[in-house]
């Protein structure tokens, strides 16, 4: 009887012990939902996890992705066995889908009971943010270099100026850092007005600065004419290049008190015009080309057009004296540069091509003098060096076109001889230049200024 009682007690104790272990055993957590289930790679996001069997003291939460360090939850709050609140620091973490792991750890066994919810959370890229654009405006007859400041710029980001259906893309864009983009945009002939500045990252996300850039109507300007001479026995059609042309523009040739108005003008665009002049019986010589638009602006190409007798050679020949070849020099245009740059702007190529035609008429024994200049900003030594580089760039261009390098002379003047007095961008834009002149004999540096 005693033996039977002992056996019964033993079985009861074992059963009680088994029930106790079962009660103390840690359950596998159940995850039903995580909200929100996405966040940006620039933020710390707070999420709520709902499910069941979360352990008050031992529950842990993290995000995992193959090849990436785990993102361990912080500020974990146990609300109930069915609800958790925690935060994930997503800053600079890998984009894409992450697995959610919620685990309970056994009090005595120290073993983890793990629930893995695959692809439960997505880290998305942050859209770029634009805080400033410099400069804030430019004329529509220029190439402007913009510096865009902000955040979240990615390598390969693209820039655009947008107004309604008009989208202007840059010639080149450099993402300096996540906070800065440098880009160069051609504005020639673009409609004036306010434009949004947009930055689009390679992932497709966009940032925009509303009306961040203003394009102004540029002043009237002339920079080229073709042909540059004609006989005085009939009508000639010439092409003019410049900026801010309009259909009511007045065009004429002028020599002292002699004026030859255009007989007909076709304004092809704001930068090109086809013009007819009746030269029958006109006095031979060198004429200025002058234009006026309806805004009252005027522009002139001094000595840009030659009228010759019908039975004369159809070129204007150089002077045979030791002074500059004045007739040809008056047909040579300066080459202008952007601030702190010495590369040839594409809008200056037409002037260079026009200059080539003039230079080809010179005596091959004469000298081509290139005078480099800079605006007043920066140390004088720096500006001397910069103006020399600008002249050297033009020299390389001429040499590439077959001109004898030994006959091309460079003088660097820095900021000392401005074409326009003034302390503003309009004046500076005229002072960043290379002047070209032809000399029968090699001039001194000071003499070369007097072309």
C-alpha positions in Angstrom: 0.0 0.0 0.0 2.8 2.4 0.9 4.6 1.6 -2.3 1.5 2.3 -4.4 1.0 5.6 -2.6 4.7 6.6 -3.2 4.3 5.8 -6.9 1.1 8.0 -7.1 2.9 10.9 -5.4 5.9 10.6 -7.7 3.7 10.6 -10.8 1.8 13.6 -9.5 5.0 15.5 -8.8 6.4 14.8 -12.3 3.1 15.9 -13.8 3.2 19.1 -11.8 6.8 19.8 -12.8 6.0 19.2 -16.5 3.1 21.7 -16.2 5.4 24.2 -14.6 8.0 23.9 -17.3 5.4 24.3 -19.9 4.1 27.4 -18.2 7.6 28.9 -18.0 8.5 28.0 -21.6 9.0 31.0 -23.9 6.5 31.2 -26.8 7.3 32.0 -30.4 6.0 35.6 -31.1 3.4 36.2 -33.7 3.7 39.2 -36.0 0.5 40.3 -37.8 1.4 43.9 -38.9 4.0 46.6 -38.9 3.0 50.2 -39.4 4.3 52.1 -41.2 6.0 49.5 -43.3 8.4 51.9 -45.1 10.6 54.9 -44.4 13.2 57.2 -45.9 16.9 56.7 -45.8 17.3 60.1 -44.1 15.1 59.6 -41.0 14.5 57.8 -37.7 11.1 56.2 -38.0 8.8 55.1 -35.2 6.8 51.9 -36.0 4.0 49.9 -34.3 4.2 46.1 -34.4 1.0 44.2 -33.7 0.7 40.4 -33.1 0.7 38.1 -30.2 2.8 36.4 -27.5 5.3 39.3 -27.2 7.3 38.7 -23.9 7.4 41.8 -21.7 11.0 41.5 -20.5 12.8 39.7 -23.2 11.3 40.7 -26.6 13.7 42.1 -29.2 13.2 43.6 -32.6 15.5 44.3 -35.6 15.6 44.7 -39.3 18.0 42.5 -41.4 19.2 42.5 -44.9 21.7 40.2 -46.5 25.1 41.8 -46.6 24.1 44.7 -44.4 24.5 45.4 -40.7 21.3 44.8 -38.7 19.2 47.8 -37.8 18.4 47.2 -34.1 15.2 48.8 -32.7 15.7 51.5 -30.2 13.2 53.0 -27.6 11.4 49.7 -27.5 8.1 49.9 -25.6 6.1 46.8 -24.5 2.5 48.0 -24.7 1.0 44.5 -24.3 1.6 40.9 -25.4 -0.1 42.0 -28.6 1.5 45.4 -29.3 5.1 46.9 -29.5 6.3 50.4 -30.3 9.9 51.0 -31.3 12.1 53.2 -33.6 14.5 52.4 -36.4 17.4 54.6 -37.5 17.3 54.4 -41.2 19.9 57.2 -41.9 22.3 56.1 -44.6 21.1 52.5 -44.6 20.8 50.4 -47.7 17.7 51.0 -49.8 15.2 48.2 -50.5 13.3 45.6 -48.6 14.4 44.4 -45.2 13.2 41.4 -43.1 11.6 42.0 -39.7 12.8 39.8 -36.8 10.9 39.7 -33.5 12.2 37.3 -30.9 11.5 36.3 -27.3 14.3 35.0 -25.1 13.8 32.2 -22.6 14.1 33.3 -19.0 15.9 30.1 -17.9 17.0 28.6 -21.2 18.2 31.9 -22.7 17.1 30.5 -26.1 15.5 32.8 -28.6 12.2 32.0 -30.1 12.2 33.9 -33.4 9.6 35.1 -35.9 10.9 36.2 -39.3 8.6 38.3 -41.5 10.3 38.5 -44.9 10.3 41.8 -46.9 8.3 43.4 -44.2 9.9 46.8 -44.3 11.2 49.0 -47.2 13.7 51.8 -47.0 13.2 54.3 -49.8 15.5 57.0 -51.1 14.9 60.6 -49.9 14.0 63.1 -52.6 16.5 65.9 -53.2 15.8 69.2 -51.5 17.0 72.5 -53.1 17.7 75.4 -50.7 19.4 78.0 -53.0 20.5 78.7 -56.5 23.3 81.2 -57.4 23.1 83.3 -59.4 19.3 83.8 -59.2 18.9 85.3 -62.7 20.7 85.8 -66.1 20.0 87.2 -69.5 18.6 85.0 -72.3 21.7 85.7 -74.4 24.2 84.0 -72.2 25.5 80.7 -70.9 25.2 80.7 -67.1 27.0 78.6 -64.5 24.7 77.7 -61.6 25.6 76.5 -58.2 22.7 74.6 -56.6 22.8 74.0 -52.8 20.6 71.6 -50.9 20.6 68.0 -49.6 20.2 64.4 -50.8 21.8 65.0 -54.2 22.9 61.7 -55.7 25.7 61.0 -58.2 24.1 61.2 -61.7 21.4 63.7 -60.7 20.0 65.8 -63.5 19.1 69.5 -63.5 16.4 71.3 -65.5 14.7 74.7 -65.6 11.0 74.3 -66.0 8.3 76.8 -66.9 5.0 75.3 -68.1 5.8 73.1 -71.1 9.3 74.6 -71.5 12.1 72.5 -70.1 15.7 73.6 -70.4 18.5 71.0 -69.8 22.1 72.0 -69.1 25.1 71.3 -71.2 26.9 69.6 -68.3 26.2 68.9 -64.7 28.6 67.9 -61.9 27.4 66.6 -58.5 30.1 68.0 -56.2 28.5 66.4 -53.1 25.2 65.5 -51.6 24.8 69.2 -50.8 26.0 70.9 -54.0 25.6 70.7 -57.8 27.3 72.8 -60.4 25.8 73.0 -63.9 26.1 75.2 -67.0 23.0 76.1 -69.0 22.7 77.8 -72.4 19.9 80.5 -72.3 20.3 81.8 -75.8 16.9 82.7 -77.2 15.0 81.3 -74.2 11.7 83.0 -73.3 12.1 85.4 -70.3 10.3 84.6 -67.0 10.5 82.7 -63.8 11.6 79.1 -63.9 11.4 76.3 -61.4 14.8 74.6 -60.7 14.4 70.9 -60.6 16.9 68.2 -59.5 16.1 64.6 -60.4 18.1 61.8 -58.8 18.8 58.6 -60.7 16.1 56.8 -58.6 13.5 59.1 -60.2 12.8 61.3 -57.1 12.6 65.0 -57.7 13.2 68.1 -55.8 12.1 71.6 -57.0 12.7 75.2 -56.0 9.6 77.1 -57.1 10.5 80.1 -59.3 14.1 79.6 -58.2 15.6 81.2 -61.3 14.7 84.2 -63.4 15.6 84.6 -67.1 15.7 88.2 -68.2 15.4 89.6 -71.7 19.0 90.3 -72.7 20.0 93.6 -74.3 20.3 93.9 -78.0 23.7 92.8 -79.3 25.5 92.0 -82.5 28.4 89.6 -82.9 28.7 88.5 -86.5 27.9 89.3 -90.1 28.4 87.1 -93.3 29.5 88.0 -95.9 31.6 90.9 -94.6 32.0 92.7 -97.9 30.2 93.2 -101.3 30.4 95.1 -104.5 28.5 98.4 -105.1 26.7 97.1 -108.2 23.5 95.6 -106.8 21.7 94.1 -103.8 23.4 91.8 -101.3 21.9 89.5 -98.7 23.8 89.2 -95.5 23.2 87.2 -92.3 23.5 88.9 -88.9 23.9 87.1 -85.6 23.3 88.6 -82.2 20.7 88.7 -79.4 17.3 90.1 -78.8 16.4 90.7 -82.4 12.7 91.6 -83.0 10.6 91.9 -86.2 10.5 95.7 -85.9 14.2 96.0 -85.7 15.9 98.8 -87.8 19.1 97.7 -89.6 21.5 100.0 -91.5 25.1 100.4 -92.7 26.7 103.7 -91.7 29.9 105.5 -92.7 30.1 109.0 -91.3 27.0 110.8 -92.6 26.2 108.1 -95.2 23.5 105.7 -94.2 22.2 102.6 -96.1 19.0 101.3 -94.7 18.1 97.6 -95.1 15.9 97.1 -98.1 14.3 94.0 -96.6 14.9 92.0 -93.4 13.8 88.5 -92.4 14.1 88.1 -88.6 14.7 84.3 -88.5 14.9 84.2 -84.7 15.9 86.4 -81.8 19.5 85.6 -82.7 19.6 85.6 -86.5 18.4 87.9 -89.3 18.6 87.7 -93.1 19.0 91.3 -94.4 19.2 92.8 -97.9 21.1 96.0 -98.7 20.9 97.8 -102.1 24.5 98.8 -102.6 24.2 100.1 -106.2 26.3 103.2 -106.5 27.2 103.2 -102.8 30.5 104.8 -101.8 33.3 102.2 -101.3 34.8 101.9 -97.9 34.3 100.4 -94.4 30.9 100.7 -92.8 29.5 100.1 -89.3 26.5 97.8 -89.0 23.9 99.3 -86.6 20.6 97.9 -85.3 17.9 99.3 -83.1 15.0 97.3 -81.7 11.5 98.4 -80.5 12.7 98.6 -76.9 15.0 101.5 -77.9 18.1 99.4 -77.5 20.9 99.7 -80.1 24.0 97.7 -81.0 26.8 98.2 -83.5 29.6 96.2 -85.2 32.2 98.8 -85.9 33.9 98.6 -89.3 32.3 95.2 -89.9 31.2 95.6 -93.5 33.2 96.6 -96.6 31.8 98.0 -99.8 34.2 97.8 -102.8 33.9 99.0 -106.4 32.4 96.5 -108.7 35.6 96.2 -110.7 37.8 95.9 -107.6 39.0 92.8 -105.7 36.3 91.7 -103.3 38.4 91.9 -100.2 39.6 94.7 -98.0 43.4 94.6 -98.0 45.7 95.3 -95.1 47.6 98.6 -94.7 51.2 98.6 -95.9 52.3 100.9 -93.1 53.8 99.9 -89.8 50.5 100.7 -88.1 47.8 98.0 -87.6 46.0 96.8 -90.6 43.0 99.0 -89.7 40.5 97.8 -92.3 40.9 94.1 -91.3 41.2 94.9 -87.6 37.8 96.6 -87.6 36.3 93.3 -88.8 37.7 91.3 -85.9 35.5 90.6 -82.9 36.6 90.0 -79.3 36.1 86.5 -77.8 34.3 86.6 -74.4 34.6 84.2 -71.5 32.7 83.1 -68.4 33.9 84.1 -64.9 37.1 82.4 -63.9 37.0 80.2 -67.0 39.3 80.1 -70.1 37.5 77.5 -72.2 35.8 78.8 -75.4 32.1 79.2 -74.9 30.0 77.6 -77.7 28.2 80.9 -78.3 31.6 82.4 -79.2 32.4 79.9 -82.0 30.5 81.9 -84.6 32.7 85.0 -83.8 35.8 82.8 -84.0 34.7 81.5 -87.4 34.0 85.0 -88.6 37.5 86.0 -87.4 39.1 83.2 -89.3 37.7 84.5 -92.6 39.1 87.9 -91.8 42.5 86.5 -90.7 42.8 84.5 -93.9 42.9 87.8 -95.8 45.9 89.1 -94.0 49.5 89.1 -95.3 50.9 85.7 -94.1 54.0 87.5 -93.0 52.0 89.7 -90.6 51.5 89.0 -86.9 48.3 88.0 -85.1 48.3 89.5 -81.6 46.0 88.1 -78.9 45.4 90.3 -75.9 44.0 88.5 -72.9 41.9 90.3 -70.3 40.1 89.6 -67.1 37.5 91.4 -65.0 38.5 93.2 -61.8 37.7 90.4 -59.3 40.6 88.4 -57.9 44.3 89.2 -57.3 46.1 90.9 -60.1 48.7 88.1 -60.5 45.9 85.6 -60.7 44.1 87.7 -63.4 47.3 88.1 -65.4 47.7 84.3 -65.5 44.0 83.8 -66.3 44.1 86.3 -69.1 47.1 84.5 -70.5 45.3 81.2 -70.5 42.4 82.7 -72.3 44.7 84.0 -75.1 46.5 80.6 -75.2 43.1 78.9 -75.7 42.4 81.1 -78.7 45.9 80.6 -80.1 45.4 76.8 -79.9 42.2 77.2 -81.8 43.9 79.3 -84.6 46.8 76.8 -84.8 44.3 73.9 -85.2 42.9 75.8 -88.2 46.3 76.0 -89.9 47.7 79.3 -88.7 51.4 79.5 -88.1 52.0 79.4 -84.3 55.2 81.5 -84.7 53.1 84.4 -86.1 50.7 84.4 -83.2 51.8 86.6 -80.2 50.2 86.6 -76.8 50.0 89.5 -74.4 48.3 89.2 -71.0 46.9 92.3 -69.5 44.8 91.0 -66.6 42.3 93.5 -65.2 44.2 96.7 -66.2 42.4 97.6 -69.4 38.6 97.1 -69.1 36.5 97.4 -72.2 33.7 98.8 -70.0 34.0 100.7 -66.8 31.7 99.4 -64.1 31.5 97.1 -61.1 28.6 94.9 -62.2 28.2 91.6 -64.1 27.3 93.3 -67.3 30.5 95.3 -67.3 32.6 92.4 -66.2 31.1 90.2 -69.0 32.7 92.5 -71.6 36.0 92.6 -69.8 36.6 88.9 -69.7 37.9 88.7 -73.3 40.6 88.1 -75.8 41.1 90.9 -78.4 42.6 90.0 -81.8 44.6 92.3 -84.0 46.8 92.1 -87.1 50.2 93.9 -87.2 52.6 94.2 -90.1 55.5 94.4 -87.6 55.7 93.0 -84.1 54.3 95.5 -81.7 55.2 96.0 -78.0 52.8 95.1 -75.3 51.6 98.7 -75.0 51.4 99.3 -78.7 49.2 96.2 -79.1 46.5 97.8 -77.1 46.0 100.4 -79.9 44.4 98.5 -82.7 
